[in-house]
Amino acid sequence: MLIIPLFGDQPINAAQAERGGFAYRLPLAEATPDAIRARLRALLADGALRERAQAAAAEIRQLKSGAVAPRALERLAARSPQRERARRAPPAPQALEQG
């Protein structure tokens, strides 16, 4: 991905994407047709970036699968401090039946 940040948080996001190895950043002041062309050529030739992007895409696909969220919630619930306290607590006294 070639990012030419314009305003707001875009420069920060572009820098993070570049630092993470997922994008090339080109400041707007340097974004001439020749500079854009050169960066795009470099980007298309960057096999390592392509591999990182493919690995990230595979991870995102896995996270989006329907079973991931329920499993994560079950693991979280199993580690819940409330659940652990309830498991360790003595049983509640039985109410006397009135007849």
Residue, then its C-alpha position, 0 to 999 in steps of 0.5 A: m500500500l502506498i499512503i500519501p497522508l493528507f490531514g488529521d491522524q493520517p500521518i500517524n497511521a501512515a507512519q505506523a503502517e510503514r514502520g510495521g512493514f505493510a506500506y510505503r509512506l510518501p509525504l504530500a509535499e513530495a508526492t510528484p508523479d515521478a515520486i509516486r511512480a518510483r514508490l509504486r514500482a518499489l512497492l510492487a517489487d517488495g516481496a517481503l512486504r507482499e509476504r507480510a500482507q498475505a500473512a496478515a490477511a490469513e490471520i484476519r480471515q482466521l479471526k473472522s471465522g465464526a468459531v473464534a469469538p465463542r471460543a475466546l469468550e469461553r476462555l475468558a469466562a473460564r478465567s473469570p475471578q467471579r467464576e473462580r470465587a463461586r467455585r470455591a465458595p461453600p454451598a448456600p444454605q438450603a431454605l427450610e420448607q414450610g408446610 
